[in-house]
Amino acid sequence: MSSAPSLTSDPDRCTIKGETYSLSWRTGANGITRSPYFEFSGADSDRWMRLSALSSAHTRTARDEAMQIAEPQVRTEPDAIVVTVHTESPVWQEHDLELRCTADSVEITMLVTGGGELTDVTILGGDGILPTGAAGTFRSGFDARSLYVPSPTEPVAFVRPIWSAASLGVVGDADPGRLNGIFSPPPLLLAFGRSPATDAFTPGEGPWLAAWLRAPVELLRFTAMRFDPVDDGALLHLAFEGHTPVDGTWRSPTVVLRPVAAPAAALAEYRADLFDTGCAPAPAKHVRPWWLEPIFCGWGAQVARGGAPAPDLCRQEIYDDFLGTLHAASLDPGTIVIDDRWQKQYGTAEPDTDAWPDMRGWIARQHAGGRRVLLWWKAWDPAGLPADECVTDAAGRPIAVDPGSPAYLARLDAIVERLLSADGLDADGFKVDFTQRTPSGTMLRSAPDSDGVWGIAALHRLVGRLHTAATGIKDDALIITHTVHPAFGDISDMIRTNDVLEHDTTGEPVSVAAQLRARHEIVAATLPEHPVDTDQWPMPNREEWLDYARSQGQYGVPALYYLERVGESDEPIDIEHLAEVGRLWDRYRETLR
């Protein structure tokens, strides 16, 4: 059993010591009131960071700039020592930063009392005016040389230099600076290493310092957690975007600082912490055997066929061609994914009967052949829906569906019933995509009947309602997502590793198989009970495609995207290439027996 930390003090300094760290601060005339920093060190006494005592909770109407900083107040609990720093704020009646020191961690929470709509919240730094006359934004200083980010990005850099920015959240796409939504959300965790970053995948030797966010998912009402470095300082920024009203006392999500041996240990301890504190559901997955069967997804084959935009090639006769190619190569996937786009409009999810004249019959024929069928689902898209069920822009135009709207949620229930029930299409679940299109912006407005849920919390409600509706119709319905966060563990059945990226920070191509391995390590540490959809899009050339296919069975469920051609060079796939995939599937299936 871990022991409580100890507190020692002298006229100049107070020090709290846990099992793996120490936290100290200067007292008296030269204390925090003049230099607002704590010293946070490891068990070896080497400093990890100068931890800023400032924090800010800005609102739509005012900036939260600390005007006075009080001396820390200390209280003792049975298993912790709690340090509170009070600051005078022009926005809040009360503004405190609480550092709860346990045996192995320092847990940092901001508490404000008053009223306002939160926009930007910063911890490990904030805005202020010091007695010295220094003013502006203050950041913590990090005595580390590398940063581990458990989320795929372009350029590929799971391990990067310490003064590299990072964004972990639910907003992104392929535009510059936004290709960080591949996992959405990823684990809300960073790790800091003493060794320099040497390549995109390999963490240096320990120890490491983990920093993760702890809060119930309904309080994750921000769109991104950003590591914001400038020169030799950095802070954490939570983008609430004006959609979280405060009337009374509000507690921020807690930043947990804990020394660990390695980033993999950080992810495991993060997962356990969220379970232990009730911020994520306890693992209790019942994996259905059919979920583990190899998958054929039509998207890559649609793109490779060409002659028209890929979504226009999601047609019944083309998918019949794909099935013929699979049959000729003796490839028998257990699951078929009908990809983008089988719908007339994304929001209403009515099948396009011109492209799919008999989708119900087509699905029935797959069932008769022992296969299951998943429908690709574009999260958030409002096409075809009334504006009063949507998040809208300042001009009232629909931007995204609103999971805070009871009217939309009722519509979603009816859509799922139509798609999955025996009286409807009788499909078997959904491959959920575009979760990174979560609405973002201070000028956006929720639906008239909405409760205003926002950010990660809104995505959780959206996916959760889809999952509940699906499993209420078929208890073995499969929902595949790329939500790699423990709080999504009970509303996602399989985690998709998602789109492969291209280059590292030097501009060199990165092995697609190496990317799969790194992503699998994150999923396995964060949601180990969940099977992994290994994806297969996009592939740069035939050689890398085959190398990727050879790796898939080691890391999860094999998924085949390409049948006729592959890669930017448009290399043909011959029968012998597909035959090798078939042999790989046979070996994979042997492991399931």
C-alpha positions as CSV (number, residue, x, y, z in Angstrom):
1,M,0.0,0.0,0.0
2,S,1.3,3.4,-1.0
3,S,2.2,5.8,1.9
4,A,1.1,9.4,2.1
5,P,3.7,12.1,1.1
6,S,5.6,14.0,3.7
7,L,5.9,17.7,4.3
8,T,9.0,19.6,5.6
9,S,9.5,23.3,5.8
10,D,12.1,25.9,6.9
11,P,12.0,29.7,6.8
12,D,12.9,29.7,3.1
13,R,11.3,26.7,1.5
14,C,8.5,24.1,1.8
15,T,8.9,20.6,0.3
16,I,6.5,17.7,-0.2
17,K,8.0,14.4,-1.0
18,G,6.2,11.4,-2.5
19,E,7.5,8.0,-3.5
20,T,8.6,9.2,-6.9
21,Y,8.8,13.0,-6.8
22,S,9.2,16.1,-4.7
23,L,7.4,19.4,-5.0
24,S,8.9,22.5,-3.4
25,W,8.4,26.3,-3.3
26,R,10.1,29.3,-1.8
27,T,8.4,31.1,1.0
28,G,8.6,34.5,2.5
29,A,9.4,37.7,0.6
30,N,10.9,35.9,-2.4
31,G,8.2,33.3,-2.5
32,I,5.4,32.5,-5.0
33,T,4.0,36.0,-4.7
34,R,7.0,37.3,-6.7
35,S,8.1,34.2,-8.6
36,P,5.0,32.0,-9.2
37,Y,6.7,28.7,-9.6
38,F,6.9,25.3,-7.9
39,E,10.0,23.1,-8.4
40,F,8.8,19.6,-9.5
41,S,11.6,16.9,-9.4
42,G,11.9,13.2,-9.7
43,A,12.9,10.7,-7.0
44,D,16.5,11.2,-8.2
45,S,16.2,15.0,-7.3
46,D,16.7,15.9,-11.0
47,R,14.2,18.6,-11.8
48,W,11.4,17.9,-14.2
49,M,9.8,21.3,-14.4
50,R,9.3,24.7,-13.0
51,L,5.6,24.4,-12.5
52,S,3.7,27.7,-13.0
53,A,1.3,28.6,-10.2
54,L,-0.8,30.6,-12.7
55,S,-3.8,29.3,-14.5
56,S,-6.6,31.1,-16.5
57,A,-10.2,30.5,-17.3
58,H,-11.1,33.1,-19.9
59,T,-14.7,33.8,-20.9
60,R,-16.6,35.3,-23.8
61,T,-16.6,38.7,-22.1
62,A,-13.3,39.0,-20.2
63,R,-9.7,37.7,-19.9
64,D,-8.8,36.0,-16.7
65,E,-5.5,37.8,-15.7
66,A,-4.2,37.1,-12.2
67,M,-3.7,40.5,-10.4
68,Q,-2.5,39.2,-7.0
69,I,-1.0,35.9,-6.0
70,A,-1.4,34.7,-2.4
71,E,1.1,32.5,-0.5
72,P,0.2,28.8,-0.8
73,Q,-2.1,27.3,1.8
74,V,-1.5,23.8,2.9
75,R,-3.9,21.2,4.3
76,T,-3.4,17.5,5.1
77,E,-5.8,14.7,4.1
78,P,-5.5,11.1,5.1
79,D,-3.7,10.1,1.8
80,A,-2.6,13.5,0.4
81,I,-1.2,16.9,1.1
82,V,-3.1,19.7,-0.7
83,V,-1.6,23.0,-1.7
84,T,-3.9,25.8,-2.7
85,V,-2.8,29.0,-4.5
86,H,-5.4,31.8,-4.5
87,T,-5.2,34.5,-7.2
88,E,-7.2,37.7,-7.5
89,S,-9.1,37.7,-10.8
90,P,-11.0,40.4,-12.8
91,V,-13.4,37.7,-14.0
92,W,-14.1,35.4,-11.1
93,Q,-15.1,36.0,-7.5
94,E,-12.8,33.2,-6.4
95,H,-9.9,31.7,-8.4
96,D,-7.8,28.9,-6.9
97,L,-5.3,26.4,-8.2
98,E,-5.2,23.2,-6.2
99,L,-2.3,20.8,-6.2
100,R,-3.2,17.5,-4.5
101,C,0.0,15.6,-3.7
102,T,-0.5,11.9,-3.3
103,A,2.1,9.1,-2.9
104,D,2.9,8.9,-6.6
105,S,1.3,12.0,-8.3
106,V,0.6,15.7,-8.2
107,E,-3.0,16.4,-9.3
108,I,-3.7,19.9,-10.5
109,T,-7.2,21.4,-10.6
110,M,-8.4,24.9,-11.1
111,L,-11.5,26.1,-9.2
112,V,-13.4,29.3,-10.1
113,T,-16.5,30.8,-8.7
114,G,-18.7,33.3,-10.5
115,G,-20.4,33.4,-13.9
116,G,-19.4,33.3,-17.5
117,E,-19.1,31.2,-20.7
118,L,-15.7,29.5,-20.8
119,T,-13.6,30.0,-23.9
120,D,-9.9,29.2,-23.3
121,V,-8.7,27.4,-20.1
122,T,-5.0,27.1,-19.4
123,I,-3.2,25.0,-16.8
124,L,0.5,24.8,-16.1
125,G,0.5,28.4,-17.0
126,G,-1.8,31.4,-17.4
127,D,-2.1,35.2,-17.8
128,G,-1.1,37.5,-15.0
129,I,0.5,40.7,-13.7
130,L,3.3,40.1,-11.2
131,P,4.5,42.5,-8.4
132,T,7.8,42.8,-10.4
133,G,5.8,44.5,-13.2
134,A,6.1,41.5,-15.5
135,A,2.9,40.8,-17.3
136,G,1.3,38.6,-20.0
137,T,1.3,34.8,-20.4
138,F,3.5,32.7,-18.1
139,R,4.3,29.1,-18.8
140,S,5.9,26.2,-16.9
141,G,9.5,25.4,-17.8
142,F,10.3,21.8,-18.7
143,D,13.6,20.1,-18.0
144,A,13.0,17.5,-20.7
145,R,14.3,16.9,-24.2
146,S,11.6,14.8,-25.8
147,L,7.8,14.6,-26.0
148,Y,5.7,11.5,-26.6
149,V,2.3,12.1,-28.3
150,P,0.0,9.1,-28.4
151,S,-1.7,10.1,-31.6
152,P,-0.9,9.8,-35.3
153,T,0.0,13.1,-37.0
154,E,1.5,14.4,-40.3
155,P,4.4,14.5,-40.2
156,V,4.6,11.2,-38.3
157,A,6.1,12.0,-34.9
158,F,5.0,9.9,-31.9
159,V,8.3,11.0,-30.3
160,R,9.3,14.6,-31.1
161,P,11.6,17.3,-29.6
162,I,10.2,18.8,-26.4
163,W,9.4,22.2,-27.8
164,S,7.1,20.8,-30.5
165,A,3.4,21.7,-30.2
166,A,0.8,18.9,-29.9
167,S,-3.0,18.8,-30.3
168,L,-5.1,16.0,-28.8
169,G,-8.8,16.3,-29.6
170,V,-11.7,15.8,-32.0
171,V,-11.2,18.4,-34.7
172,G,-9.1,17.8,-37.8
173,D,-8.8,17.0,-41.4
174,A,-6.1,16.8,-44.1
175,D,-5.4,20.6,-44.2
176,P,-2.1,22.0,-43.0
177,G,-1.8,21.9,-39.2
178,R,-5.0,19.9,-38.8
179,L,-4.0,16.3,-39.6
180,N,-4.0,15.3,-36.0
181,G,-7.5,13.9,-35.8
182,I,-6.7,10.4,-36.9
183,F,-7.5,9.2,-33.4
184,S,-10.5,11.3,-32.3
185,P,-10.3,11.5,-29.4
186,P,-6.9,10.0,-28.6
187,P,-5.7,9.4,-25.1
188,L,-5.5,12.8,-23.4
189,L,-1.9,12.2,-22.3
190,L,1.6,13.4,-23.0
191,A,4.9,12.1,-21.7
192,F,8.2,14.0,-21.3
193,G,11.6,12.3,-21.6
194,R,15.1,13.3,-20.6
195,S,16.7,11.7,-23.7
196,P,16.5,13.6,-27.0
197,A,14.1,12.4,-29.7
198,T,16.0,10.3,-32.2
199,D,13.3,9.0,-34.4
200,A,9.5,9.2,-34.8
201,F,8.8,5.9,-33.0
202,T,11.4,5.1,-30.3
203,P,11.2,6.7,-26.9
204,G,14.5,7.2,-25.1
205,E,15.4,5.6,-21.8
206,G,13.5,6.5,-18.7
207,P,12.4,7.9,-16.4
208,W,9.6,9.8,-18.1
209,L,7.1,12.3,-16.7
210,A,3.5,11.6,-17.7
211,A,0.8,14.3,-17.8
212,W,-2.8,13.2,-18.4
213,L,-6.2,14.7,-18.1
214,R,-8.7,13.2,-15.6
215,A,-12.4,14.1,-15.7
216,P,-15.7,12.3,-16.4
217,V,-16.4,12.4,-20.1
218,E,-19.5,14.6,-19.7
219,L,-17.1,17.3,-18.4
220,L,-14.8,17.0,-21.5
221,R,-16.7,19.9,-23.1
222,F,-13.6,21.1,-25.1
223,T,-12.6,20.3,-28.6
224,A,-8.8,19.9,-28.0
225,M,-6.2,19.7,-25.4
226,R,-3.1,21.5,-26.8
227,F,0.5,21.5,-25.6
228,D,1.5,25.1,-26.3
229,P,5.3,25.7,-26.2
230,V,7.1,29.0,-26.7
231,D,10.9,29.0,-26.4
232,D,11.7,27.2,-23.1
233,G,8.2,27.3,-21.6
234,A,4.8,25.6,-22.3
235,L,1.3,25.3,-20.9
236,L,-1.8,23.1,-21.5
237,H,-4.7,24.8,-23.3
238,L,-8.3,23.5,-23.3
239,A,-10.5,24.9,-26.1
240,F,-14.0,25.3,-24.6
241,E,-14.9,27.8,-27.2
242,G,-17.6,29.6,-25.3
243,H,-20.0,26.7,-25.0
244,T,-19.6,25.9,-21.3
245,P,-21.6,28.2,-19.0
246,V,-20.5,28.6,-15.4
247,D,-22.9,29.9,-12.7
248,G,-21.4,29.1,-9.3
249,T,-18.3,27.0,-8.8
250,W,-16.6,25.2,-11.6
251,R,-13.8,22.7,-11.4
252,S,-11.5,22.1,-14.3
253,P,-10.4,18.7,-15.5
254,T,-7.5,17.6,-13.4
255,V,-4.0,17.4,-14.8
256,V,-2.2,14.4,-13.3
257,L,1.6,14.6,-13.2
258,R,3.3,11.2,-12.5
259,P,6.9,10.0,-13.1
260,V,6.8,6.7,-15.0
261,A,9.3,4.3,-16.5
262,A,8.2,4.7,-20.2
263,P,5.4,6.0,-22.3
264,A,3.8,2.6,-22.5
265,A,3.6,2.6,-18.7
266,A,2.1,6.1,-18.8
267,L,-0.7,4.9,-21.0
268,A,-1.4,1.8,-18.8
269,E,-1.4,4.0,-15.6
270,Y,-3.6,6.6,-17.3
271,R,-6.1,3.9,-18.3
272,A,-6.1,2.5,-14.7
273,D,-6.5,5.9,-13.2
274,L,-9.6,6.7,-15.3
275,F,-11.1,3.4,-14.3
276,D,-10.3,3.8,-10.6
277,T,-11.7,7.3,-10.4
278,G,-14.9,6.5,-12.3
279,C,-14.0,8.5,-15.3
280,A,-14.1,5.5,-17.7
281,P,-16.2,2.4,-17.6
282,A,-14.7,-0.8,-16.2
283,P,-13.6,-3.2,-19.0
284,A,-16.2,-5.8,-19.7
285,K,-16.1,-6.4,-23.4
286,H,-17.7,-9.5,-24.8
287,V,-16.2,-9.9,-28.3
288,R,-18.4,-11.8,-30.7
289,P,-16.5,-14.3,-32.9
290,W,-17.8,-12.8,-36.2
291,W,-16.2,-9.5,-35.3
292,L,-12.8,-11.1,-35.7
293,E,-13.3,-12.3,-39.2
294,P,-11.2,-10.6,-42.0
295,I,-12.9,-7.5,-43.4
296,F,-13.2,-6.3,-47.0
297,C,-13.8,-2.6,-47.2
298,G,-14.7,-1.2,-50.6
299,W,-13.2,2.3,-50.3
300,G,-9.7,1.6,-51.6
301,A,-11.1,-0.4,-54.4
302,Q,-13.5,2.4,-55.3
303,V,-10.6,4.9,-55.4
304,A,-8.4,2.6,-57.4
305,R,-11.0,1.8,-60.0
306,G,-11.1,5.5,-61.1
307,G,-13.1,7.0,-63.9
308,A,-15.3,8.9,-61.5
309,P,-15.1,10.3,-58.0
310,A,-14.7,7.4,-55.6
311,P,-18.0,8.1,-53.8
312,D,-19.8,7.8,-57.1
313,L,-18.4,4.2,-57.4
314,C,-20.2,2.9,-54.4
315,R,-22.7,1.0,-56.5
316,Q,-24.3,-2.4,-56.2
317,E,-23.0,-3.7,-59.5
318,I,-19.5,-2.5,-58.7
319,Y,-19.5,-4.2,-55.3
320,D,-20.7,-7.3,-57.1
321,D,-17.6,-7.0,-59.3
322,F,-15.5,-6.7,-56.2
323,L,-17.1,-9.9,-54.8
324,G,-16.4,-11.7,-58.0
325,T,-12.7,-10.7,-57.8
326,L,-12.6,-12.0,-54.2
327,H,-14.2,-15.2,-55.2
328,A,-11.8,-15.8,-58.1
329,A,-8.9,-15.3,-55.6
330,S,-10.5,-17.7,-53.1
331,L,-10.7,-14.8,-50.6
332,D,-13.7,-15.1,-48.3
333,P,-14.0,-12.1,-45.9
334,G,-16.3,-12.5,-43.0
335,T,-17.4,-8.9,-43.1
336,I,-18.1,-6.5,-46.0
337,V,-18.1,-2.8,-45.4
338,I,-20.2,-0.8,-47.9
339,D,-18.2,2.5,-47.8
340,D,-18.7,6.1,-49.0
341,R,-21.3,6.7,-50.3
342,W,-24.3,4.5,-50.3
343,Q,-26.6,7.2,-49.0
344,K,-28.6,9.8,-51.0
345,Q,-27.7,12.3,-48.3
346,Y,-25.4,11.7,-45.3
347,G,-27.6,13.1,-42.7
348,T,-30.8,11.2,-43.6
349,A,-29.0,8.0,-44.5
350,E,-31.6,6.9,-47.0
351,P,-30.0,4.4,-49.5
352,D,-29.4,5.8,-52.9
353,T,-31.7,3.5,-54.9
354,D,-30.0,4.5,-58.2
355,A,-26.7,3.2,-56.9
356,W,-28.2,0.4,-54.7
357,P,-31.5,-0.7,-56.2
358,D,-31.8,-3.6,-53.8
359,M,-29.6,-3.1,-50.8
360,R,-31.8,-5.2,-48.6
361,G,-31.6,-8.1,-51.0
362,W,-27.8,-7.6,-51.4
363,I,-27.3,-7.8,-47.7
364,A,-29.5,-10.8,-47.4
365,R,-27.4,-12.6,-50.0
366,Q,-24.3,-11.9,-48.0
367,H,-26.0,-13.3,-44.9
368,A,-26.9,-16.4,-46.8
369,G,-23.2,-16.8,-47.7
370,G,-22.2,-16.5,-44.0
371,R,-21.0,-12.9,-44.1
372,R,-22.0,-9.8,-42.2
373,V,-22.4,-6.3,-43.6
374,L,-21.4,-3.0,-42.0
375,L,-22.5,0.4,-43.3
376,W,-20.0,3.3,-43.5
377,W,-21.3,6.1,-41.3
378,K,-20.2,9.7,-41.7
379,A,-20.4,11.2,-38.2
380,W,-21.7,14.8,-37.8
381,D,-22.8,15.4,-41.4
382,P,-26.1,17.3,-41.5
383,A,-27.0,16.9,-45.2
384,G,-30.7,16.7,-45.6
385,L,-31.6,17.5,-42.0
386,P,-33.6,20.5,-40.7
387,A,-31.5,23.3,-39.2
388,D,-33.3,23.1,-35.9
389,E,-31.7,19.7,-35.2
390,C,-28.2,21.0,-36.0
391,V,-25.4,23.1,-34.8
392,T,-25.5,26.2,-37.1
393,D,-23.2,29.0,-38.0
394,A,-23.9,32.7,-37.4
395,A,-26.1,32.8,-40.5
396,G,-28.2,29.9,-39.3
397,R,-26.7,27.4,-41.8
398,P,-26.4,23.8,-40.5
399,I,-22.8,22.8,-39.8
400,A,-23.2,19.5,-37.9
401,V,-25.9,17.4,-36.3
402,D,-26.5,18.3,-32.6
403,P,-26.4,15.4,-30.2
404,G,-27.8,17.7,-27.6
405,S,-31.1,18.0,-29.5
406,P,-33.7,15.4,-28.4
407,A,-35.3,15.8,-31.9
408,Y,-32.1,14.8,-33.6
409,L,-31.5,11.9,-31.2
410,A,-35.0,10.6,-31.9
411,R,-34.3,10.9,-35.6
412,L,-31.1,9.0,-35.2
413,D,-32.9,6.1,-33.4
414,A,-35.4,5.8,-36.3
415,I,-32.6,5.8,-38.8
416,V,-30.7,3.0,-37.1
417,E,-33.9,1.1,-36.8
418,R,-34.5,1.4,-40.5
419,L,-30.9,0.3,-41.3
420,L,-30.4,-2.6,-38.9
421,S,-33.8,-4.1,-38.1
422,A,-35.0,-7.3,-39.8
423,D,-37.9,-5.2,-41.3
424,G,-35.4,-2.7,-42.7
425,L,-32.0,-3.3,-44.4
426,D,-30.9,-5.9,-41.8
427,A,-27.3,-4.6,-41.8
428,D,-25.1,-5.6,-38.9
429,G,-23.5,-2.4,-37.7
430,F,-21.5,0.6,-38.6
431,K,-18.0,1.7,-39.5
432,V,-18.0,5.2,-38.0
433,D,-15.8,7.8,-39.7
434,F,-15.2,11.5,-39.5
435,T,-15.5,11.7,-35.7
436,Q,-12.8,14.4,-36.1
437,R,-15.5,16.7,-37.7
438,T,-16.8,17.6,-34.3
439,P,-18.1,21.1,-34.6
440,S,-15.7,23.8,-33.4
441,G,-16.0,27.6,-33.1
442,T,-17.1,30.2,-30.7
443,M,-19.7,31.7,-33.1
444,L,-21.5,28.4,-33.7
445,R,-24.8,27.9,-32.1
446,S,-26.6,24.8,-30.7
447,A,-30.0,23.7,-31.8
448,P,-33.0,25.4,-30.2
449,D,-33.9,22.4,-28.1
450,S,-30.3,21.4,-27.3
451,D,-28.7,21.2,-23.9
452,G,-25.6,22.7,-25.5
453,V,-23.3,19.7,-25.1
454,W,-19.9,20.4,-26.8
455,G,-16.5,19.0,-27.7
456,I,-15.5,15.5,-26.7
457,A,-18.6,15.2,-24.5
458,A,-20.8,15.8,-27.6
459,L,-19.0,13.2,-29.6
460,H,-19.3,10.7,-26.8
461,R,-23.1,11.3,-26.7
462,L,-23.4,11.0,-30.5
463,V,-21.4,7.7,-30.7
464,G,-23.1,6.5,-27.5
465,R,-26.6,7.0,-28.9
466,L,-25.6,5.3,-32.2
467,H,-24.3,2.3,-30.2
468,T,-27.3,2.1,-27.9
469,A,-29.7,2.2,-30.8
470,A,-27.7,-0.4,-32.8
471,T,-27.3,-2.9,-29.9
472,G,-30.9,-2.4,-28.9
473,I,-31.8,-3.9,-32.3
474,K,-29.1,-6.5,-32.6
475,D,-27.2,-7.3,-29.5
476,D,-24.2,-8.4,-31.5
477,A,-24.1,-5.3,-33.7
478,L,-20.6,-4.1,-34.4
479,I,-19.6,-0.4,-34.0
480,I,-16.1,0.4,-35.3
481,T,-14.7,3.8,-34.4
482,H,-11.3,5.5,-34.1
483,T,-12.1,6.9,-30.6
484,V,-9.0,5.8,-28.7
485,H,-10.0,7.1,-25.3
486,P,-10.9,4.8,-22.3
487,A,-14.2,6.7,-21.7
488,F,-15.4,5.4,-25.1
489,G,-14.7,1.8,-24.2
490,D,-18.3,0.8,-23.7
491,I,-19.7,2.5,-26.8
492,S,-17.1,1.3,-29.3
493,D,-16.7,-2.4,-30.0
494,M,-13.6,-2.3,-32.3
495,I,-11.0,0.4,-32.7
496,R,-9.9,1.3,-36.2
497,T,-6.3,2.4,-36.7
498,N,-7.5,4.7,-39.4
499,D,-5.7,6.4,-42.4
500,V,-2.0,5.8,-42.8
501,L,0.2,8.9,-43.2
502,E,3.3,9.6,-45.2
503,H,6.4,11.4,-43.9
504,D,8.5,12.0,-40.8
505,T,9.8,15.4,-39.7
506,T,12.7,15.2,-42.2
507,G,10.4,14.6,-45.1
508,E,11.3,11.0,-45.5
509,P,8.6,8.3,-46.2
510,V,7.6,6.3,-43.2
511,S,6.9,2.6,-43.3
512,V,3.2,1.9,-43.3
513,A,3.8,-1.3,-41.3
514,A,5.7,0.7,-38.7
515,Q,2.8,3.1,-38.4
516,L,0.4,0.2,-37.8
517,R,2.7,-1.2,-35.1
518,A,2.9,2.1,-33.3
519,R,-0.9,2.7,-33.4
520,H,-1.6,-0.8,-32.2
521,E,0.7,-0.2,-29.2
522,I,-1.4,2.8,-28.2
523,V,-4.7,1.0,-28.6
524,A,-3.5,-2.1,-26.8
525,A,-2.4,0.0,-23.8
526,T,-5.5,2.1,-23.7
527,L,-8.3,-0.3,-24.7
528,P,-6.7,-3.7,-24.5
529,E,-10.1,-5.6,-24.5
530,H,-11.0,-4.2,-27.9
531,P,-10.2,-5.9,-31.2
532,V,-8.4,-3.7,-33.7
533,D,-9.5,-3.0,-37.3
534,T,-6.1,-2.6,-38.9
535,D,-7.5,-0.6,-41.8
536,Q,-5.5,-0.4,-45.1
537,W,-5.8,3.1,-46.5
538,P,-4.0,4.6,-48.2
539,M,-1.1,2.5,-49.4
540,P,1.8,4.2,-51.3
541,N,2.7,1.3,-53.6
542,R,2.2,-2.4,-54.0
543,E,5.3,-3.5,-52.1
544,E,4.3,-1.5,-49.0
545,W,0.7,-2.7,-49.4
546,L,1.9,-6.3,-49.2
547,D,4.2,-5.5,-46.3
548,Y,1.3,-4.0,-44.5
549,A,-0.9,-7.1,-45.3
550,R,1.8,-9.3,-43.8
551,S,1.7,-7.3,-40.6
552,Q,-2.0,-7.0,-40.1
553,G,-2.7,-10.4,-38.5
554,Q,-0.2,-9.7,-35.7
555,Y,-1.9,-6.5,-34.6
556,G,-5.6,-7.1,-35.1
557,V,-8.3,-8.0,-37.7
558,P,-7.0,-8.0,-41.3
559,A,-8.7,-5.5,-43.5
560,L,-8.5,-5.6,-47.3
561,Y,-9.1,-2.4,-49.2
562,Y,-7.4,-2.9,-52.6
563,L,-8.3,-5.5,-55.3
564,E,-7.3,-4.3,-58.7
565,R,-4.7,-1.6,-58.4
566,V,-2.9,0.1,-55.5
567,G,-0.8,3.2,-54.7
568,E,-0.1,6.5,-56.3
569,S,1.8,4.6,-59.1
570,D,-1.4,2.7,-59.9
571,E,0.4,-0.7,-59.8
572,P,-1.8,-3.6,-60.8
573,I,-2.7,-6.3,-58.2
574,D,-2.5,-9.7,-59.8
575,I,-4.0,-13.0,-58.7
576,E,-0.8,-14.1,-57.0
577,H,-0.8,-11.0,-54.8
578,L,-4.4,-11.7,-53.7
579,A,-3.5,-15.4,-53.2
580,E,-0.8,-14.3,-50.7
581,V,-3.4,-12.2,-48.9
582,G,-5.6,-15.4,-48.8
583,R,-2.7,-17.4,-47.2
584,L,-2.2,-14.6,-44.7
585,W,-5.9,-14.8,-43.8
586,D,-5.7,-18.6,-43.5
587,R,-2.9,-18.3,-41.0
588,Y,-4.7,-15.5,-39.1
589,R,-7.9,-17.7,-38.9
590,E,-5.8,-20.5,-37.5
591,T,-4.9,-18.2,-34.5
592,L,-8.6,-17.8,-33.8
593,R,-9.2,-21.5,-33.3
